[in-house]
């Protein structure tokens, strides 16, 4: 993964706080939609409904239920207070899904880590169904993002684009296009620390979330809710900080050496790896600086669909 060597200086006496604090203190159950008040039983014996009226009522109820479901936070992040963060270990873990696969084709490490860290709001693998989530890391622009977006638009696929502060500041047109075309924008930190988020103090980590979150919200009226740890480095404590700030940490279950523009794999090699490692609930990490990724993306999407896979949007 490309690591950016920028440094962040936190001004003395500056206010460090979490982005998206408005929901702090809620339990997961509180994210469900409100129940409709019980209807009055007065005159309940009058005007016995006809079969036609019953059908219409059923249709309306079904439509209402669907609408309510759409507004429910399906996968809320854990509620972790600032005081609780210190209780978590800051021992560093460097993520990689490895090459050992379970009988169903899913990476063994992903299954194990999902079980171990899901309570801290981390995703290494999604649901055990024939679905794929496409994610792109955007550390800097190499001239391919617009072409990638063209392919995604043609194929009607939504993806997650994890951005850093330098990228957001420099790529206004692409940022606007991401929002307009319905993609998910995720945080990849302000400075992309080479030692990962655990190398920063808790207050510095919170500052990284807040600064980028506020800039994207104020500039593009978009609230981010996903975070990809720089270099795949994390700790229990850094995951807890992400959750405290309202972010779900997104790892990956597929990646390959695509990040160096000067050492790009061949078209055939890249496509073969993407095809042979298909698995349920896959989170594909691709770098948008890659000419090869751009060239094979459409073909990969077509192939995966031909194998019965669905490309899903990474919903909140």
Legacy VTK file of the C-alpha trace (Angstrom):
# vtk DataFile Version 3.0
C-alpha trace
ASCII
DATASET POLYDATA
POINTS 316 float
0.000 0.000 0.000
1.244 3.517 -0.751
2.209 5.274 2.473
2.233 9.053 2.427
4.941 10.696 4.466
3.108 13.855 5.465
3.174 15.161 9.035
0.372 16.649 11.097
0.975 19.390 13.649
-1.755 19.784 16.245
-1.890 23.347 17.492
-1.351 23.774 21.224
-4.611 24.286 23.025
-6.658 23.265 19.978
-9.934 21.513 20.601
-9.727 17.821 19.881
-13.026 15.995 19.651
-14.828 13.322 17.719
-16.540 13.825 14.436
-20.189 12.853 14.520
-20.713 13.102 18.275
-24.465 13.647 18.023
-25.280 9.931 18.413
-22.936 9.287 21.338
-24.621 7.425 24.159
-27.149 5.571 22.011
-27.459 1.830 22.175
-27.711 -0.137 18.946
-31.387 -0.707 19.621
-31.990 3.045 19.602
-31.132 3.237 15.914
-34.292 1.369 14.962
-37.143 3.402 13.607
-39.901 4.558 15.946
-42.980 2.402 16.277
-46.287 3.774 15.071
-48.659 4.682 17.901
-51.409 2.184 18.588
-54.538 3.122 16.701
-57.722 3.887 18.581
-60.045 0.946 19.039
-63.068 3.243 18.950
-65.659 2.207 16.346
-63.538 -0.822 15.436
-66.705 -2.756 14.647
-67.910 -0.209 12.107
-67.327 -0.422 8.376
-66.029 -3.978 8.148
-63.260 -3.834 5.483
-63.839 -5.471 2.130
-61.292 -7.842 0.577
-60.191 -5.012 -1.735
-59.665 -2.685 1.221
-57.673 -5.376 3.022
-55.383 -5.832 0.004
-54.794 -2.077 -0.257
-54.062 -1.897 3.466
-51.588 -4.787 3.198
-49.795 -3.111 0.294
-49.549 0.175 2.195
-48.225 -1.601 5.303
-45.639 -3.481 3.236
-44.495 -0.254 1.570
-44.300 1.523 4.934
-42.249 -1.320 6.391
-39.841 -1.213 3.457
-39.391 2.534 3.862
-38.781 2.152 7.592
-36.198 -0.548 6.946
-34.319 1.728 4.567
-33.815 4.336 7.305
-32.529 1.898 9.892
-28.807 1.806 10.646
-28.221 -1.838 9.783
-24.701 -2.136 11.140
-24.133 0.561 13.784
-20.650 1.020 15.195
-20.119 0.164 18.868
-20.626 3.023 21.303
-17.261 3.490 23.072
-16.680 6.422 25.400
-13.473 8.464 25.562
-12.795 7.045 29.017
-13.107 3.429 27.807
-10.471 3.803 25.061
-7.537 3.494 27.486
-8.702 0.028 28.528
-7.929 -1.417 25.084
-4.524 -2.776 24.076
-2.350 -0.739 21.721
-0.346 -3.767 20.579
0.145 -3.384 16.831
-1.367 -5.747 14.278
-0.462 -5.525 10.573
-3.262 -6.920 8.475
-3.077 -9.197 5.478
-5.596 -11.910 4.537
-2.939 -14.469 3.661
-3.358 -17.334 1.203
-4.961 -20.058 3.322
-8.576 -20.578 2.274
-11.434 -22.374 3.989
-13.373 -25.027 2.110
-15.883 -22.409 0.967
-13.101 -20.269 -0.535
-13.095 -17.537 2.098
-9.712 -16.569 3.617
-9.200 -18.319 6.955
-7.556 -15.247 8.507
-10.518 -13.071 7.545
-12.972 -15.436 9.201
-10.889 -15.534 12.396
-10.263 -11.782 12.568
-13.892 -10.977 11.818
-14.904 -13.027 14.828
-12.188 -11.494 17.001
-12.617 -7.806 16.137
-16.201 -7.349 14.962
-17.198 -6.145 18.442
-14.884 -3.163 17.852
-16.591 -2.225 14.593
-14.089 -3.768 12.159
-14.880 -5.594 8.910
-12.433 -8.071 7.409
-15.154 -9.940 5.537
-18.833 -9.303 4.905
-21.877 -11.589 4.901
-21.469 -15.208 3.798
-23.403 -14.702 0.569
-22.403 -14.258 -3.068
-21.721 -10.544 -2.727
-18.685 -8.370 -3.427
-17.770 -4.931 -2.109
-15.375 -2.912 -4.267
-13.093 -0.459 -2.464
-10.415 1.855 -3.835
-7.650 3.617 -1.883
-6.967 7.168 -3.069
-3.679 8.496 -1.681
-2.907 10.590 -4.754
-4.236 10.937 -8.281
-2.487 9.162 -11.145
-4.928 9.951 -13.939
-7.147 6.868 -13.702
-9.944 7.736 -11.271
-12.201 9.260 -13.924
-11.772 6.184 -16.111
-12.570 3.913 -13.159
-15.690 5.962 -12.461
-16.705 5.664 -16.116
-16.549 1.860 -15.876
-18.467 1.779 -12.588
-21.155 4.021 -14.058
-21.439 1.858 -17.171
-21.723 -1.309 -15.050
-24.026 0.307 -12.464
-21.709 -0.568 -9.567
-21.184 1.457 -6.392
-17.755 1.431 -4.751
-16.043 2.902 -1.700
-13.257 5.429 -2.269
-11.019 5.953 0.761
-9.452 9.396 0.570
-6.736 11.320 2.395
-6.812 15.052 3.104
-4.280 15.933 0.363
-6.387 14.027 -2.156
-9.596 15.751 -1.097
-8.003 19.210 -1.295
-6.453 18.605 -4.715
-9.184 16.616 -6.498
-12.320 18.708 -6.192
-13.820 17.570 -9.509
-13.415 13.891 -8.680
-14.808 14.382 -5.176
-17.896 16.062 -6.617
-18.307 13.227 -9.083
-18.096 10.625 -6.309
-20.931 12.340 -4.478
-23.063 12.947 -7.576
-22.755 9.353 -8.813
-23.697 7.805 -5.473
-20.420 6.250 -4.396
-19.344 5.922 -0.770
-16.539 8.191 0.401
-14.462 6.846 3.266
-11.680 8.323 5.354
-8.097 7.154 4.888
-6.824 9.696 7.461
-5.361 13.171 7.056
-1.670 12.263 6.954
-1.603 8.506 6.235
0.939 7.809 9.028
3.422 5.167 7.912
3.310 3.554 11.353
-0.468 3.359 11.245
-2.941 4.958 13.631
-1.472 3.157 16.696
1.698 5.251 16.229
-0.306 8.373 17.126
-1.653 9.395 20.508
-5.367 8.961 21.099
-5.917 12.721 20.815
-3.938 12.833 17.565
-6.030 9.988 16.164
-9.244 11.759 17.091
-7.891 14.891 15.408
-7.259 12.941 12.202
-10.868 11.753 12.119
-12.348 15.123 12.971
-10.285 17.252 10.603
-10.998 15.203 7.480
-14.599 14.500 8.468
-15.371 18.178 8.982
-13.649 19.241 5.757
-15.569 16.728 3.620
-18.853 17.521 5.368
-18.463 21.282 5.008
-17.158 21.171 1.432
-19.326 18.456 -0.100
-22.205 18.115 2.397
-21.246 14.456 2.796
-20.827 12.619 6.117
-18.299 9.816 6.042
-18.811 6.685 8.147
-16.152 4.234 6.927
-12.410 4.261 7.678
-9.550 2.293 6.196
-6.518 2.092 8.508
-3.374 3.334 6.722
-1.057 0.477 5.729
-3.530 -1.971 7.287
-1.929 -1.341 10.681
-4.230 -1.300 13.692
-4.599 -2.153 17.361
-7.585 -2.845 19.564
-7.213 0.695 20.853
-7.109 2.311 17.399
-10.252 0.386 16.416
-11.875 1.643 19.609
-10.931 5.230 18.698
-12.499 4.797 15.265
-15.711 3.512 16.825
-15.674 6.343 19.366
-15.586 8.779 16.446
-18.479 7.060 14.663
-16.446 5.142 12.078
-16.501 1.502 11.020
-13.001 0.210 10.184
-12.860 -1.560 6.817
-10.024 -3.961 6.080
-10.070 -6.264 3.045
-10.249 -9.913 2.057
-8.569 -9.506 -1.348
-5.579 -7.418 -2.389
-2.552 -7.831 -4.588
0.575 -5.868 -5.555
-1.099 -3.151 -7.618
0.049 0.011 -5.810
3.328 0.766 -7.623
2.677 2.471 -10.988
6.144 1.430 -12.164
5.649 -2.267 -11.340
2.230 -3.075 -12.697
1.170 -6.699 -13.168
0.068 -7.784 -16.617
-3.571 -7.683 -17.656
-3.775 -11.481 -17.595
-2.030 -11.873 -14.224
-4.232 -9.307 -12.485
-7.481 -10.607 -13.940
-6.585 -14.195 -13.082
-5.945 -13.281 -9.432
-9.204 -11.359 -9.192
-11.164 -14.246 -10.717
-9.606 -17.161 -8.837
-9.969 -15.525 -5.432
-13.683 -14.814 -5.644
-15.437 -15.651 -2.393
-18.564 -14.835 -0.439
-18.644 -11.461 1.288
-15.441 -10.342 -0.429
-14.011 -6.889 0.244
-11.750 -6.116 -2.721
-9.005 -3.560 -2.128
-7.788 -1.965 -5.355
-5.548 1.066 -5.792
-6.813 3.713 -8.160
-3.252 4.592 -9.251
-3.100 1.277 -11.119
-3.304 1.250 -14.911
-3.925 -2.496 -14.815
-6.863 -2.222 -12.411
-8.416 0.378 -14.676
-7.979 -1.832 -17.739
-9.424 -5.038 -16.240
-12.161 -3.626 -13.998
-15.043 -3.947 -16.447
-14.066 -7.449 -17.462
-13.777 -8.525 -13.827
-17.227 -7.144 -12.985
-18.753 -9.019 -15.928
-17.024 -12.261 -14.947
-18.048 -12.051 -11.282
-21.661 -11.444 -12.265
-21.534 -14.414 -14.622
-20.568 -16.522 -11.604
-23.628 -15.354 -9.689
-22.031 -12.595 -7.603
-23.707 -9.285 -6.813
-21.791 -6.028 -6.296
-23.249 -4.294 -3.260
-23.021 -0.767 -1.902
-21.271 -0.488 1.475
-24.229 0.893 3.417
-24.057 2.414 6.870
LINES 1 317
316 0 1 2 3 4 5 6 7 8 9 10 11 12 13 14 15 16 17 18 19 20 21 22 23 24 25 26 27 28 29 30 31 32 33 34 35 36 37 38 39 40 41 42 43 44 45 46 47 48 49 50 51 52 53 54 55 56 57 58 59 60 61 62 63 64 65 66 67 68 69 70 71 72 73 74 75 76 77 78 79 80 81 82 83 84 85 86 87 88 89 90 91 92 93 94 95 96 97 98 99 100 101 102 103 104 105 106 107 108 109 110 111 112 113 114 115 116 117 118 119 120 121 122 123 124 125 126 127 128 129 130 131 132 133 134 135 136 137 138 139 140 141 142 143 144 145 146 147 148 149 150 151 152 153 154 155 156 157 158 159 160 161 162 163 164 165 166 167 168 169 170 171 172 173 174 175 176 177 178 179 180 181 182 183 184 185 186 187 188 189 190 191 192 193 194 195 196 197 198 199 200 201 202 203 204 205 206 207 208 209 210 211 212 213 214 215 216 217 218 219 220 221 222 223 224 225 226 227 228 229 230 231 232 233 234 235 236 237 238 239 240 241 242 243 244 245 246 247 248 249 250 251 252 253 254 255 256 257 258 259 260 261 262 263 264 265 266 267 268 269 270 271 272 273 274 275 276 277 278 279 280 281 282 283 284 285 286 287 288 289 290 291 292 293 294 295 296 297 298 299 300 301 302 303 304 305 306 307 308 309 310 311 312 313 314 315
